[in-house]
Amino acid sequence: MAREESERSLVGFSAEVEGKGLKLRSEVVNGTYASSHRLAVGKVVRLGLAPKIAQGKSSVYVNGVKIGSDSKVSIAHGNNGRFSFVGVKGLWQRLGEESELELEINYQM
């Protein structure tokens, strides 16, 4: 049963490793519903990264704007043998708008 467009939003995510960074993009279809219900992304976890991630300093950018150290955004890194993960929490990115989250991560090969 299909619902009216005013009763749903569709958000697709894609991620890629680029250089020493990770980019996560969202594509939104009918963002009106998500915006009117104030739906947002608060936490992002990317699993299965091949290189081990150093516990060094990382930077977070949302739509090209660097998130300052005084914000509530925090980053967690870890690895389990061959694979690594990175997590970002404390975000408040609205789901009704297309966005790009970029992490600059210090890798050790």
C-alpha positions in Angstrom: 0.0 0.0 0.0 1.5 3.3 -1.1 1.2 6.3 1.1 0.7 9.9 0.1 4.0 11.8 -0.5 3.1 14.0 2.5 3.3 11.0 4.8 6.8 9.8 4.0 10.4 10.8 3.2 13.0 8.6 1.7 16.7 9.2 2.6 19.5 7.2 1.0 23.1 7.3 2.3 26.4 6.6 0.6 29.9 6.5 2.0 33.3 6.5 0.5 36.9 6.7 1.7 38.8 9.5 0.0 42.4 10.1 0.9 42.7 10.4 4.6 39.0 11.1 5.0 35.6 9.6 5.0 32.6 11.2 3.2 29.0 10.3 4.0 26.3 11.8 1.7 22.6 11.8 2.0 20.1 12.0 -0.8 16.5 13.0 0.1 13.3 12.4 -1.7 10.3 14.4 -0.4 12.1 15.9 2.6 8.9 17.8 3.6 7.7 15.0 5.9 11.1 14.6 7.7 11.4 18.4 8.1 7.9 18.9 9.4 8.5 16.1 12.0 11.9 17.4 12.9 13.6 14.1 12.1 17.4 14.3 12.4 20.6 12.2 12.4 22.2 12.2 15.8 24.8 9.4 15.4 26.7 7.9 12.4 28.9 4.7 12.6 30.9 3.5 9.6 32.1 -0.2 9.9 34.4 -2.2 7.8 37.2 0.3 7.1 40.3 -1.5 5.9 43.2 0.5 7.4 43.7 0.8 11.1 42.7 4.1 12.4 45.2 6.0 14.6 43.8 7.4 17.9 45.0 10.9 16.8 43.1 14.0 16.1 40.2 14.0 13.7 38.1 16.8 12.2 34.4 16.8 11.3 32.9 18.9 8.6 29.1 19.1 7.8 28.3 20.6 4.4 31.9 22.0 4.2 31.8 23.7 7.6 34.2 22.5 10.2 32.6 21.6 13.5 34.4 23.4 16.4 35.9 21.7 19.4 33.4 23.5 21.6 30.5 21.6 20.1 28.9 18.4 21.5 30.1 16.3 18.6 32.5 13.5 19.5 34.4 10.9 17.5 35.2 7.4 18.4 37.7 5.1 16.6 38.5 1.5 17.0 39.6 -1.7 15.3 39.1 -5.4 15.6 41.9 -7.1 13.8 41.6 -6.5 10.1 38.8 -3.9 10.1 38.2 -0.6 11.8 35.2 1.6 12.6 34.6 5.3 13.2 31.6 6.8 14.9 30.4 10.3 15.3 27.8 11.3 17.8 26.2 14.5 19.0 25.1 15.5 15.5 21.8 17.2 14.7 21.6 17.1 11.0 18.1 17.3 9.6 16.9 14.4 7.5 14.8 16.6 5.3 17.8 18.2 3.7 20.6 16.7 1.6 23.9 16.8 3.4 27.5 15.8 3.4 29.5 14.7 6.5 33.2 14.6 6.0 35.8 13.2 8.5 39.5 13.9 8.3 41.0 10.8 10.0 44.6 10.1 10.9 45.4 6.7 9.4 48.3 4.4 10.2 48.9 1.8 7.6 
